[in-house]
Amino acid sequence: MSTHSTRTNNPVSAELCRPQARERMVHVALSILRDGAEAEDAAHDAVQQALRRSESFREESLVSTWLHRVTVNAALMRARTRRRANERAAANDQTVQGDVAEWLEDSSPTPAARLEAQEDRSRLQAAVARLNRPYRDVIQLCVFEELALPEAARSLGITSRAVRTRMCRARAQLRERLAA
């Protein structure tokens, strides 16, 4: 059996041979994609898809209805692919811009900023030294030695809740002393 005779017995192939069917497919794709070239490509994809899957056409509906659905699916797939490509391009642009900005930015502190940071550290150390011993110990372990609450609690022989309470009180006292 030749390919030509198979197509004439196939209602999908017969419908695709009609110029109006092709025009309708392009129109459907255009209504979704809003771009003539993309709509032509989507309609072409739909024709190929319809020919490949013509055996799955059940004659429960019109061939034109089935082709409409195939065209809608092809157009939606193109729109989804285009959207993902645009999202990737935008993400790449942002990354490149961020990399360039980071590279151009001079991240080394100025002498004035270094001096100010040193003065802040000195003021903080002096304020911590003036704290009562229980609060000073908690700050030392949790902030400077970076111990977790349970580890600091074991080290001090108190509960984690007590460590948390002392941290809150120590911070409040430090804020008062540093604000003055």
OpenMM code with the backbone's topology and positions (N, CA, C; nanometers):
from openmm import Vec3, app, unit

residues = "MET SER THR HIS SER THR ARG THR ASN ASN PRO VAL SER ALA GLU LEU CYS ARG PRO GLN ALA ARG GLU ARG MET VAL HIS VAL ALA LEU SER ILE LEU ARG ASP GLY ALA GLU ALA GLU ASP ALA ALA HIS ASP ALA VAL GLN GLN ALA LEU ARG ARG SER GLU SER PHE ARG GLU GLU SER LEU VAL SER THR TRP LEU HIS ARG VAL THR VAL ASN ALA ALA LEU MET ARG ALA ARG THR ARG ARG ARG ALA ASN GLU ARG ALA ALA ALA ASN ASP GLN THR VAL GLN GLY ASP VAL ALA GLU TRP LEU GLU ASP SER SER PRO THR PRO ALA ALA ARG LEU GLU ALA GLN GLU ASP ARG SER ARG LEU GLN ALA ALA VAL ALA ARG LEU ASN ARG PRO TYR ARG ASP VAL ILE GLN LEU CYS VAL PHE GLU GLU LEU ALA LEU PRO GLU ALA ALA ARG SER LEU GLY ILE THR SER ARG ALA VAL ARG THR ARG MET CYS ARG ALA ARG ALA GLN LEU ARG GLU ARG LEU ALA ALA".split()
positions = [
    Vec3(0.0846, -0.1183, 0.0000),
    Vec3(0.0000, 0.0000, 0.0000),
    Vec3(0.0885, 0.1238, 0.0000),
    Vec3(0.0656, 0.2164, -0.0862),
    Vec3(0.1508, 0.3339, -0.0952),
    Vec3(0.1101, 0.4366, 0.0089),
    Vec3(0.1997, 0.5317, 0.0330),
    Vec3(0.1757, 0.6365, 0.1304),
    Vec3(0.0575, 0.7229, 0.0883),
    Vec3(0.0476, 0.7492, -0.0426),
    Vec3(-0.0596, 0.8359, -0.0924),
    Vec3(-0.1967, 0.7745, -0.0648),
    Vec3(-0.2118, 0.6446, -0.0921),
    Vec3(-0.3418, 0.5829, -0.0714),
    Vec3(-0.3760, 0.5753, 0.0776),
    Vec3(-0.2757, 0.5629, 0.1647),
    Vec3(-0.2996, 0.5602, 0.3074),
    Vec3(-0.3532, 0.6947, 0.3542),
    Vec3(-0.2989, 0.8008, 0.3017),
    Vec3(-0.3410, 0.9341, 0.3424),
    Vec3(-0.4850, 0.9626, 0.2998),
    Vec3(-0.5236, 0.9154, 0.1855),
    Vec3(-0.6593, 0.9443, 0.1404),
    Vec3(-0.7612, 0.8683, 0.2225),
    Vec3(-0.7235, 0.7556, 0.2819),
    Vec3(-0.8143, 0.6797, 0.3675),
    Vec3(-0.8151, 0.7350, 0.5094),
    Vec3(-0.7227, 0.8213, 0.5397),
    Vec3(-0.7094, 0.8770, 0.6735),
    Vec3(-0.7812, 1.0118, 0.6783),
    Vec3(-0.8816, 1.0279, 0.7670),
    Vec3(-0.9549, 1.1555, 0.7703),
    Vec3(-0.8680, 1.2735, 0.8133),
    Vec3(-0.7662, 1.2487, 0.8961),
    Vec3(-0.6767, 1.3566, 0.9400),
    Vec3(-0.5962, 1.4067, 0.8217),
    Vec3(-0.5397, 1.3155, 0.7449),
    Vec3(-0.4607, 1.3542, 0.6278),
    Vec3(-0.5477, 1.4262, 0.5258),
    Vec3(-0.6683, 1.3779, 0.5074),
    Vec3(-0.7585, 1.4416, 0.4112),
    Vec3(-0.7893, 1.5851, 0.4539),
    Vec3(-0.8123, 1.6054, 0.5843),
    Vec3(-0.8418, 1.7404, 0.6342),
    Vec3(-0.7198, 1.8308, 0.6187),
    Vec3(-0.6006, 1.7770, 0.6452),
    Vec3(-0.4778, 1.8572, 0.6349),
    Vec3(-0.4474, 1.8989, 0.4912),
    Vec3(-0.5028, 1.8285, 0.3958),
    Vec3(-0.4815, 1.8655, 0.2553),
    Vec3(-0.5631, 1.9885, 0.2166),
    Vec3(-0.6610, 2.0238, 0.2950),
    Vec3(-0.7448, 2.1401, 0.2663),
    Vec3(-0.6729, 2.2673, 0.3109),
    Vec3(-0.6591, 2.3677, 0.2215),
    Vec3(-0.5910, 2.4926, 0.2594),
    Vec3(-0.6595, 2.5648, 0.3760),
    Vec3(-0.7916, 2.5533, 0.3854),
    Vec3(-0.8631, 2.6201, 0.4938),
    Vec3(-0.8220, 2.5634, 0.6308),
    Vec3(-0.7940, 2.4348, 0.6345),
    Vec3(-0.7537, 2.3726, 0.7612),
    Vec3(-0.6195, 2.4313, 0.8067),
    Vec3(-0.5279, 2.4451, 0.7139),
    Vec3(-0.3959, 2.5013, 0.7460),
    Vec3(-0.4112, 2.6463, 0.7932),
    Vec3(-0.4939, 2.7249, 0.7230),
    Vec3(-0.5163, 2.8647, 0.7619),
    Vec3(-0.5765, 2.8729, 0.9021),
    Vec3(-0.6718, 2.7843, 0.9311),
    Vec3(-0.7352, 2.7825, 1.0626),
    Vec3(-0.6315, 2.7495, 1.1710),
    Vec3(-0.5403, 2.6577, 1.1428),
    Vec3(-0.4376, 2.6189, 1.2396),
    Vec3(-0.3443, 2.7371, 1.2689),
    Vec3(-0.3061, 2.8090, 1.1647),
    Vec3(-0.2201, 2.9262, 1.1831),
    Vec3(-0.2940, 3.0321, 1.2649),
    Vec3(-0.4222, 3.0521, 1.2349),
    Vec3(-0.5020, 3.1510, 1.3072),
    Vec3(-0.5117, 3.1150, 1.4573),
    Vec3(-0.5351, 2.9883, 1.4865),
    Vec3(-0.5434, 2.9436, 1.6271),
    Vec3(-0.4106, 2.9675, 1.6974),
    Vec3(-0.3014, 2.9307, 1.6340),
    Vec3(-0.1686, 2.9495, 1.6937),
    Vec3(-0.1383, 3.0977, 1.7122),
    Vec3(-0.1790, 3.1804, 1.6152),
    Vec3(-0.1557, 3.3241, 1.6233),
    Vec3(-0.2323, 3.3855, 1.7404),
    Vec3(-0.3524, 3.3365, 1.7670),
    Vec3(-0.4309, 3.3905, 1.8784),
    Vec3(-0.3636, 3.3620, 2.0125),
    Vec3(-0.2825, 3.2588, 2.0202),
    Vec3(-0.2123, 3.2252, 2.1445),
    Vec3(-0.0765, 3.2937, 2.1508),
    Vec3(-0.0011, 3.2895, 2.0414),
    Vec3(0.1385, 3.3354, 2.0426),
    Vec3(0.1565, 3.4834, 2.0105),
    Vec3(0.0627, 3.5426, 1.9360),
    Vec3(0.0710, 3.6853, 1.8988),
    Vec3(0.1963, 3.7191, 1.8175),
    Vec3(0.2464, 3.6222, 1.7447),
    Vec3(0.3651, 3.6423, 1.6613),
    Vec3(0.3469, 3.5557, 1.5370),
    Vec3(0.3457, 3.6204, 1.4189),
    Vec3(0.3185, 3.5491, 1.2950),
    Vec3(0.4149, 3.4354, 1.2658),
    Vec3(0.5440, 3.4619, 1.2812),
    Vec3(0.6441, 3.3589, 1.2516),
    Vec3(0.6321, 3.2425, 1.3492),
    Vec3(0.6126, 3.2745, 1.4761),
    Vec3(0.5961, 3.1698, 1.5777),
    Vec3(0.4693, 3.0892, 1.5496),
    Vec3(0.3625, 3.1575, 1.5076),
    Vec3(0.2363, 3.0896, 1.4786),
    Vec3(0.2526, 2.9939, 1.3600),
    Vec3(0.3253, 3.0384, 1.2569),
    Vec3(0.3526, 2.9504, 1.1420),
    Vec3(0.4294, 2.8265, 1.1872),
    Vec3(0.5302, 2.8478, 1.2701),
    Vec3(0.6096, 2.7346, 1.3200),
    Vec3(0.5244, 2.6409, 1.4054),
    Vec3(0.4393, 2.6972, 1.4904),
    Vec3(0.3531, 2.6149, 1.5757),
    Vec3(0.2545, 2.5357, 1.4897),
    Vec3(0.2006, 2.5987, 1.3864),
    Vec3(0.1078, 2.5287, 1.2969),
    Vec3(0.1803, 2.4149, 1.2247),
    Vec3(0.3029, 2.4402, 1.1829),
    Vec3(0.3825, 2.3349, 1.1184),
    Vec3(0.4060, 2.2196, 1.2165),
    Vec3(0.4412, 2.2528, 1.3413),
    Vec3(0.4588, 2.1490, 1.4440),
    Vec3(0.3304, 2.0697, 1.4632),
    Vec3(0.2173, 2.1405, 1.4615),
    Vec3(0.0883, 2.0748, 1.4801),
    Vec3(0.0571, 1.9793, 1.3651),
    Vec3(0.0895, 2.0206, 1.2428),
    Vec3(0.0673, 1.9330, 1.1265),
    Vec3(0.1512, 1.8060, 1.1426),
    Vec3(0.2773, 1.8225, 1.1766),
    Vec3(0.3640, 1.7053, 1.1951),
    Vec3(0.3107, 1.6147, 1.3061),
    Vec3(0.2702, 1.6753, 1.4153),
    Vec3(0.2159, 1.6003, 1.5283),
    Vec3(0.0885, 1.5261, 1.4858),
    Vec3(0.0022, 1.5942, 1.4145),
    Vec3(-0.1238, 1.5334, 1.3707),
    Vec3(-0.0978, 1.4147, 1.2783),
    Vec3(-0.0023, 1.4306, 1.1878),
    Vec3(0.0296, 1.3195, 1.0967),
    Vec3(0.0900, 1.2015, 1.1727),
    Vec3(0.1770, 1.2312, 1.2688),
    Vec3(0.2380, 1.1232, 1.3473),
    Vec3(0.1345, 1.0496, 1.4321),
    Vec3(0.0362, 1.1235, 1.4815),
    Vec3(-0.0600, 1.0636, 1.5745),
    Vec3(-0.1992, 1.0460, 1.5131),
    Vec3(-0.2066, 1.0434, 1.3839),
    Vec3(-0.3378, 1.0339, 1.3193),
    Vec3(-0.4115, 0.9052, 1.3574),
    Vec3(-0.3379, 0.7995, 1.3943),
    Vec3(-0.4029, 0.6745, 1.4342),
    Vec3(-0.4799, 0.6924, 1.5645),
    Vec3(-0.4372, 0.7880, 1.6468),
    Vec3(-0.5037, 0.8073, 1.7757),
    Vec3(-0.6330, 0.8873, 1.7621),
    Vec3(-0.6615, 0.9395, 1.6430),
    Vec3(-0.7859, 1.0124, 1.6222),
    Vec3(-0.9023, 0.9146, 1.6298),
    Vec3(-0.9919, 0.9424, 1.7259),
    Vec3(-1.1137, 0.8622, 1.7377),
    Vec3(-1.2242, 0.9433, 1.6716),
    Vec3(-1.2973, 0.8823, 1.5909),
    Vec3(-1.3967, 0.9546, 1.5118),
    Vec3(-1.5183, 0.9919, 1.5946),
    Vec3(-1.4969, 1.0205, 1.7244),
    Vec3(-1.6049, 1.0644, 1.8128),
    Vec3(-1.6290, 1.2140, 1.7977),
    Vec3(-1.5321, 1.2840, 1.7406),
    Vec3(-1.5459, 1.4281, 1.7186),
    Vec3(-1.5058, 1.4591, 1.5752),
    Vec3(-1.5223, 1.5837, 1.5382),
    Vec3(-1.4815, 1.6258, 1.4045),
    Vec3(-1.3297, 1.6298, 1.3952),
    Vec3(-1.2781, 1.6057, 1.2772),
    Vec3(-1.1335, 1.6143, 1.2560),
    Vec3(-1.0868, 1.7567, 1.2853),
    Vec3(-1.1659, 1.8557, 1.2468),
    Vec3(-1.1269, 1.9949, 1.2689),
    Vec3(-1.1147, 2.0255, 1.4198),
    Vec3(-1.2006, 1.9649, 1.5012),
    Vec3(-1.1936, 1.9835, 1.6463),
    Vec3(-1.0644, 1.9231, 1.7012),
    Vec3(-1.0326, 1.8043, 1.6534),
    Vec3(-0.9108, 1.7356, 1.6969),
    Vec3(-0.7868, 1.8146, 1.6555),
    Vec3(-0.7863, 1.8652, 1.5312),
    Vec3(-0.6730, 1.9456, 1.4833),
    Vec3(-0.6615, 2.0767, 1.5613),
    Vec3(-0.7746, 2.1349, 1.5978),
    Vec3(-0.7731, 2.2564, 1.6791),
    Vec3(-0.6994, 2.2292, 1.8109),
    Vec3(-0.7317, 2.1176, 1.8752),
    Vec3(-0.6688, 2.0836, 2.0036),
    Vec3(-0.5193, 2.0574, 1.9855),
    Vec3(-0.4828, 1.9868, 1.8795),
    Vec3(-0.3413, 1.9597, 1.8510),
    Vec3(-0.2673, 2.0916, 1.8292),
    Vec3(-0.3294, 2.1846, 1.7595),
    Vec3(-0.2685, 2.3155, 1.7326),
    Vec3(-0.2537, 2.3968, 1.8609),
    Vec3(-0.3574, 2.3966, 1.9426),
    Vec3(-0.3496, 2.4679, 2.0711),
    Vec3(-0.2343, 2.4122, 2.1540),
    Vec3(-0.2235, 2.2806, 2.1612),
    Vec3(-0.1143, 2.2191, 2.2385),
    Vec3(0.0226, 2.2573, 2.1827),
    Vec3(0.0363, 2.2583, 2.0503),
    Vec3(0.1647, 2.2946, 1.9886),
    Vec3(0.1983, 2.4404, 2.0177),
    Vec3(0.0987, 2.5280, 2.0100),
    Vec3(0.1224, 2.6705, 2.0379),
    Vec3(0.1576, 2.6921, 2.1845),
    Vec3(0.0877, 2.6251, 2.2729),
    Vec3(0.1178, 2.6383, 2.4162),
    Vec3(0.2589, 2.5872, 2.4477),
    Vec3(0.2992, 2.4798, 2.3824),
    Vec3(0.4341, 2.4265, 2.4029),
    Vec3(0.5385, 2.5275, 2.3565),
    Vec3(0.5131, 2.5912, 2.2434),
    Vec3(0.6062, 2.6941, 2.1939),
    Vec3(0.6108, 2.8123, 2.2897),
    Vec3(0.4952, 2.8547, 2.3395),
    Vec3(0.4900, 2.9677, 2.4336),
    Vec3(0.5661, 2.9330, 2.5617),
    Vec3(0.5485, 2.8118, 2.6104),
    Vec3(0.6178, 2.7678, 2.7312),
    Vec3(0.7683, 2.7647, 2.7091),
    Vec3(0.8102, 2.7122, 2.5953),
    Vec3(0.9529, 2.7053, 2.5625),
    Vec3(1.0117, 2.8459, 2.5513),
    Vec3(0.9383, 2.9354, 2.4857),
    Vec3(0.9842, 3.0746, 2.4700),
    Vec3(0.9953, 3.1434, 2.6061),
    Vec3(0.8940, 3.1221, 2.6932),
    Vec3(0.8958, 3.1838, 2.8260),
    Vec3(1.0163, 3.1340, 2.9070),
    Vec3(1.0420, 3.0045, 2.9023),
    Vec3(1.1562, 2.9496, 2.9764),
    Vec3(1.2880, 3.0055, 2.9233),
    Vec3(1.2988, 3.0178, 2.7921),
    Vec3(1.4205, 3.0742, 2.7329),
    Vec3(1.4387, 3.2186, 2.7772),
    Vec3(1.3291, 3.2947, 2.7799),
    Vec3(1.3364, 3.4344, 2.8251),
    Vec3(1.3751, 3.4430, 2.9727),
    Vec3(1.3201, 3.3530, 3.0545),
    Vec3(1.3537, 3.3524, 3.1975),
    Vec3(1.5015, 3.3196, 3.2180),
    Vec3(1.5504, 3.2211, 3.1423),
    Vec3(1.6932, 3.1858, 3.1543),
    Vec3(1.7812, 3.3013, 3.1100),
    Vec3(1.7438, 3.3679, 3.0009),
    Vec3(1.8223, 3.4813, 2.9512),
    Vec3(1.8224, 3.5941, 3.0535),
    Vec3(1.7070, 3.6207, 3.1133),
    Vec3(1.6987, 3.7269, 3.2147),
    Vec3(1.7835, 3.6913, 3.3365),
    Vec3(1.7790, 3.5659, 3.3772),
    Vec3(1.8593, 3.5230, 3.4924),
    Vec3(2.0075, 3.5351, 3.4611),
    Vec3(2.0463, 3.4979, 3.3390),
    Vec3(2.1872, 3.5099, 3.2993),
    Vec3(2.2304, 3.6563, 3.2960),
    Vec3(2.1430, 3.7432, 3.2452),
    Vec3(2.1744, 3.8864, 3.2406),
    Vec3(2.1956, 3.9412, 3.3811),
    Vec3(2.1079, 3.9028, 3.4736),
    Vec3(2.1204, 3.9514, 3.6112),
    Vec3(2.2492, 3.9007, 3.6749),
    Vec3(2.2832, 3.7744, 3.6487),
    Vec3(2.4060, 3.7180, 3.7043),
    Vec3(2.5272, 3.7906, 3.6497),
    Vec3(2.5282, 3.8131, 3.5189),
    Vec3(2.6410, 3.8818, 3.4566),
    Vec3(2.6521, 4.0240, 3.5101),
    Vec3(2.5373, 4.0938, 3.5197),
    Vec3(2.5397, 4.2302, 3.5717),
    Vec3(2.5897, 4.2319, 3.7154),
    Vec3(2.5440, 4.1344, 3.7949),
    Vec3(2.5887, 4.1258, 3.9339),
    Vec3(2.7382, 4.0985, 3.9421),
    Vec3(2.7879, 4.0080, 3.8555),
    Vec3(2.9305, 3.9756, 3.8545),
    Vec3(3.0133, 4.0971, 3.8155),
    Vec3(2.9673, 4.1704, 3.7134),
    Vec3(3.0394, 4.2890, 3.6669),
    Vec3(3.0402, 4.3954, 3.7766),
    Vec3(2.9240, 4.4170, 3.8376),
    Vec3(2.9155, 4.5175, 3.9443),
    Vec3(3.0065, 4.4800, 4.0609),
    Vec3(3.0078, 4.3526, 4.0947),
    Vec3(3.0935, 4.3064, 4.2047),
    Vec3(3.2404, 4.3242, 4.1693),
    Vec3(3.2756, 4.2954, 4.0446),
    Vec3(3.4135, 4.3074, 4.0015),
    Vec3(3.4577, 4.4538, 4.0009),
    Vec3(3.3659, 4.5418, 3.9552),
    Vec3(3.3996, 4.6833, 3.9473),
    Vec3(3.4047, 4.7500, 4.0846),
    Vec3(3.3265, 4.6955, 4.1779),
    Vec3(3.3192, 4.7564, 4.3101),
    Vec3(3.4500, 4.7359, 4.3861),
    Vec3(3.4982, 4.8413, 4.4471),
    Vec3(3.6185, 4.8315, 4.5287),
    Vec3(3.5744, 4.7924, 4.6688),
    Vec3(3.5979, 4.6676, 4.7053),
    Vec3(3.5468, 4.6177, 4.8323),
    Vec3(3.6439, 4.6409, 4.9480),
    Vec3(3.7605, 4.6925, 4.9213),
    Vec3(3.8531, 4.7156, 5.0315),
    Vec3(3.8081, 4.8397, 5.1096),
    Vec3(3.8068, 4.8280, 5.2431),
    Vec3(3.7608, 4.9417, 5.3233),
    Vec3(3.8585, 5.0589, 5.3154),
    Vec3(3.8024, 5.1757, 5.3262),
    Vec3(3.8861, 5.2963, 5.3263),
    Vec3(3.9565, 5.3066, 5.4610),
    Vec3(4.0623, 5.3836, 5.4679),
    Vec3(4.1298, 5.4002, 5.5969),
    Vec3(4.0353, 5.4532, 5.7051),
    Vec3(3.9455, 5.5425, 5.6687),
    Vec3(3.8500, 5.5963, 5.7659),
    Vec3(3.7560, 5.4870, 5.8153),
    Vec3(3.7112, 5.3989, 5.7235),
    Vec3(3.6220, 5.2897, 5.7629),
    Vec3(3.6940, 5.1902, 5.8530),
    Vec3(3.8223, 5.1618, 5.8223),
    Vec3(3.8999, 5.0711, 5.9076),
    Vec3(3.9167, 5.1293, 6.0468),
    Vec3(3.9452, 5.2591, 6.0553),
    Vec3(3.9617, 5.3260, 6.1843),
    Vec3(3.8312, 5.3229, 6.2629),
    Vec3(3.7206, 5.3500, 6.1959),
    Vec3(3.5902, 5.3485, 6.2625),
    Vec3(3.5573, 5.2085, 6.3144),
    Vec3(3.5845, 5.1051, 6.2344),
    Vec3(3.5586, 4.9669, 6.2766),
    Vec3(3.6450, 4.9309, 6.3973),
    Vec3(3.7698, 4.9756, 6.3962),
    Vec3(3.8598, 4.9483, 6.5089),
    Vec3(3.8084, 5.0176, 6.6350),
    Vec3(3.7611, 5.1413, 6.6214),
    Vec3(3.7065, 5.2134, 6.7361),
    Vec3(3.5810, 5.1441, 6.7894),
    Vec3(3.4957, 5.0957, 6.6983),
    Vec3(3.3744, 5.0245, 6.7394),
    Vec3(3.4104, 4.8972, 6.8155),
    Vec3(3.5099, 4.8223, 6.7662),
    Vec3(3.5540, 4.7008, 6.8358),
    Vec3(3.6063, 4.7332, 6.9748),
    Vec3(3.6842, 4.8398, 6.9836),
    Vec3(3.7391, 4.8791, 7.1139),
    Vec3(3.6276, 4.9171, 7.2105),
    Vec3(3.5294, 4.9928, 7.1638),
    Vec3(3.4165, 5.0311, 7.2499),
    Vec3(3.3377, 4.9086, 7.2939),
    Vec3(3.3169, 4.8126, 7.2004),
    Vec3(3.2435, 4.6911, 7.2324),
    Vec3(3.3192, 4.6082, 7.3361),
    Vec3(3.4508, 4.5928, 7.3170),
    Vec3(3.5301, 4.5157, 7.4126),
    Vec3(3.5266, 4.5796, 7.5514),
    Vec3(3.5340, 4.7111, 7.5568),
    Vec3(3.5288, 4.7807, 7.6856),
    Vec3(3.3921, 4.7622, 7.7510),
    Vec3(3.2840, 4.7683, 7.6712),
    Vec3(3.1496, 4.7507, 7.7258),
    Vec3(3.1292, 4.6075, 7.7753),
    Vec3(3.1802, 4.5092, 7.7032),
    Vec3(3.1699, 4.3687, 7.7455),
    Vec3(3.2486, 4.3490, 7.8744),
    Vec3(3.3661, 4.4094, 7.8858),
    Vec3(3.4491, 4.3946, 8.0062),
    Vec3(3.3781, 4.4506, 8.1290),
    Vec3(3.2896, 4.5491, 8.1130),
    Vec3(3.2183, 4.6086, 8.2263),
    Vec3(3.0932, 4.5296, 8.2655),
    Vec3(3.0541, 4.4302, 8.1865),
    Vec3(2.9368, 4.3488, 8.2204),
    Vec3(2.9643, 4.2633, 8.3441),
    Vec3(2.8582, 4.2273, 8.4174),
    Vec3(2.8719, 4.1314, 8.5275),
    Vec3(2.9219, 3.9991, 8.4711),
    Vec3(2.9953, 3.9255, 8.5495),
    Vec3(3.0611, 3.8036, 8.5030),
    Vec3(2.9662, 3.7055, 8.4329),
    Vec3(2.8458, 3.6738, 8.4861),
    Vec3(2.7598, 3.5768, 8.4172),
    Vec3(2.7236, 3.6209, 8.2747),
    Vec3(2.6987, 3.7510, 8.2578),
    Vec3(2.6644, 3.8020, 8.1248),
    Vec3(2.7869, 3.8044, 8.0339),
    Vec3(2.9003, 3.8431, 8.0897),
    Vec3(3.0251, 3.8473, 8.0133),
    Vec3(3.0611, 3.7073, 7.9642),
    Vec3(3.0441, 3.6056, 8.0503),
    Vec3(3.0770, 3.4675, 8.0114),
    Vec3(2.9882, 3.4192, 7.8952),
    Vec3(2.8595, 3.4516, 7.9019),
    Vec3(2.7679, 3.4095, 7.7960),
    Vec3(2.8048, 3.4777, 7.6639),
    Vec3(2.8334, 3.6069, 7.6675),
    Vec3(2.8741, 3.6793, 7.5457),
    Vec3(3.0026, 3.6188, 7.4897),
    Vec3(3.0981, 3.5928, 7.5785),
    Vec3(3.2256, 3.5357, 7.5356),
    Vec3(3.2046, 3.4032, 7.4626),
    Vec3(3.1238, 3.3139, 7.5206),
    Vec3(3.1048, 3.1811, 7.4622),
    Vec3(3.0185, 3.1849, 7.3352),
    Vec3(2.9070, 3.2562, 7.3408),
    Vec3(2.8118, 3.2524, 7.2286),
    Vec3(2.8514, 3.3431, 7.1127),
    Vec3(2.9113, 3.4591, 7.1440),
    Vec3(2.9426, 3.5545, 7.0380),
    Vec3(3.0857, 3.5368, 6.9870),
    Vec3(3.1809, 3.5453, 7.0789),
    Vec3(3.3210, 3.5438, 7.0356),
    Vec3(3.3706, 3.4037, 7.0031),
    Vec3(3.3286, 3.3026, 7.0821),
    Vec3(3.3719, 3.1650, 7.0545),
    Vec3(3.2714, 3.0900, 6.9676),
    Vec3(3.1576, 3.1535, 6.9397),
    Vec3(3.0544, 3.1010, 6.8506),
    Vec3(3.0034, 2.9628, 6.8890),
    Vec3(2.9859, 2.9392, 7.0193),
    Vec3(2.9285, 2.8132, 7.0649),
    Vec3(2.7768, 2.8192, 7.0519),
    Vec3(2.7152, 2.7043, 7.0248),
    Vec3(2.5692, 2.6964, 7.0215),
    Vec3(2.5176, 2.7030, 7.1651),
    Vec3(2.3909, 2.7375, 7.1809),
    Vec3(2.3328, 2.7509, 7.3148),
    Vec3(2.3527, 2.6263, 7.4014),
    Vec3(2.3240, 2.5050, 7.3518),
    Vec3(2.3430, 2.3871, 7.4371),
    Vec3(2.4882, 2.3677, 7.4815),
    Vec3(2.5824, 2.3963, 7.3905),
    Vec3(2.7249, 2.3826, 7.4266),
    Vec3(2.7641, 2.4850, 7.5321),
    Vec3(2.7184, 2.6091, 7.5158),
    Vec3(2.7481, 2.7129, 7.6142),
    Vec3(2.6846, 2.6776, 7.7474),
    Vec3(2.5639, 2.6216, 7.7463),
    Vec3(2.4955, 2.5821, 7.8700),
    Vec3(2.5738, 2.4740, 7.9429),
    Vec3(2.6212, 2.3737, 7.8682),
    Vec3(2.7028, 2.2675, 7.9316),
    Vec3(2.8305, 2.3254, 7.9901),
    Vec3(2.8939, 2.4132, 7.9162),
    Vec3(3.0199, 2.4729, 7.9619),
    Vec3(3.0004, 2.5536, 8.0902),
    Vec3(2.8862, 2.6227, 8.1007),
    Vec3(2.8595, 2.7069, 8.2175),
    Vec3(2.7862, 2.6322, 8.3287),
    Vec3(2.7378, 2.5108, 8.2998),
    Vec3(2.6655, 2.4333, 8.3998),
    Vec3(2.5263, 2.4883, 8.4266),
    Vec3(2.4628, 2.5472, 8.3241),
    Vec3(2.3277, 2.6014, 8.3380),
    Vec3(2.2425, 2.5500, 8.2222),
    Vec3(2.1132, 2.5804, 8.2229),
    Vec3(2.0246, 2.5357, 8.1154),
    Vec3(2.0371, 2.6264, 7.9929),
    Vec3(1.9912, 2.5758, 7.8788),
    Vec3(1.9905, 2.6561, 7.7558),
    Vec3(1.9008, 2.7774, 7.7718),
    Vec3(1.7903, 2.7596, 7.8433),
    Vec3(1.6990, 2.8716, 7.8669),
    Vec3(1.7691, 2.9818, 7.9465),
    Vec3(1.8501, 2.9431, 8.0450),
    Vec3(1.9232, 3.0421, 8.1251),
    Vec3(2.0258, 3.1152, 8.0384),
    Vec3(2.0901, 3.0418, 7.9468),
    Vec3(2.1865, 3.1050, 7.8560),
    Vec3(2.1141, 3.2081, 7.7694),
    Vec3(1.9975, 3.1703, 7.7153),
    Vec3(1.9206, 3.2612, 7.6308),
    Vec3(1.8797, 3.3867, 7.7089),
    Vec3(1.8363, 3.3686, 7.8319),
    Vec3(1.7957, 3.4824, 7.9155),
    Vec3(1.9139, 3.5747, 7.9413),
    Vec3(2.0277, 3.5159, 7.9768),
    Vec3(2.1475, 3.5973, 8.0028),
    Vec3(2.1925, 3.6716, 7.8775),
    Vec3(2.1802, 3.6053, 7.7589),
    Vec3(2.2179, 3.6718, 7.6332),
    Vec3(2.1293, 3.7944, 7.6097),
    Vec3(1.9999, 3.7789, 7.6312),
    Vec3(1.9072, 3.8916, 7.6115),
    Vec3(1.9418, 4.0062, 7.7055),
    Vec3(1.9672, 3.9746, 7.8309),
    Vec3(1.9997, 4.0791, 7.9294),
    Vec3(2.1344, 4.1435, 7.8983),
    Vec3(2.2307, 4.0622, 7.8553),
    Vec3(2.3627, 4.1155, 7.8226),
    Vec3(2.3542, 4.2095, 7.7027),
    Vec3(2.2779, 4.1692, 7.6021),
    Vec3(2.2624, 4.2553, 7.4841),
    Vec3(2.1948, 4.3867, 7.5201),
    Vec3(2.0943, 4.3797, 7.6066),
    Vec3(2.0244, 4.5020, 7.6478),
    Vec3(2.1223, 4.5960, 7.7190),
    Vec3(2.2040, 4.5418, 7.8087),
    Vec3(2.3022, 4.6256, 7.8792),
    Vec3(2.4053, 4.6829, 7.7826),
    Vec3(2.4484, 4.6019, 7.6865),
    Vec3(2.5461, 4.6497, 7.5879),
    Vec3(2.4863, 4.7627, 7.5029),
    Vec3(2.3606, 4.7464, 7.4621),
    Vec3(2.2966, 4.8540, 7.3843),
    Vec3(2.2934, 4.9849, 7.4630),
    Vec3(2.2583, 4.9754, 7.5908),
    Vec3(2.2527, 5.0956, 7.6744),
    Vec3(2.3911, 5.1603, 7.6857),
    Vec3(2.4923, 5.0783, 7.7112),
    Vec3(2.6273, 5.1322, 7.7318),
    Vec3(2.6869, 5.1878, 7.6024),
    Vec3(2.6572, 5.1263, 7.4912),
    Vec3(2.7123, 5.1736, 7.3648),
    Vec3(2.6374, 5.2970, 7.3132),
    Vec3(2.5111, 5.3111, 7.3523),
    Vec3(2.4327, 5.4282, 7.3101),
    Vec3(2.4744, 5.5525, 7.3864),
    Vec3(2.5265, 5.5337, 7.5053),
    Vec3(2.5637, 5.6496, 7.5899),
    Vec3(2.6918, 5.7140, 7.5442),
] * unit.nanometer
topology = app.Topology()
chain = topology.addChain("A")
for resn in residues:
    res = topology.addResidue(resn, chain)
    for name in ("N", "CA", "C"):
        topology.addAtom(name, app.Element.getBySymbol(name[0]), res)
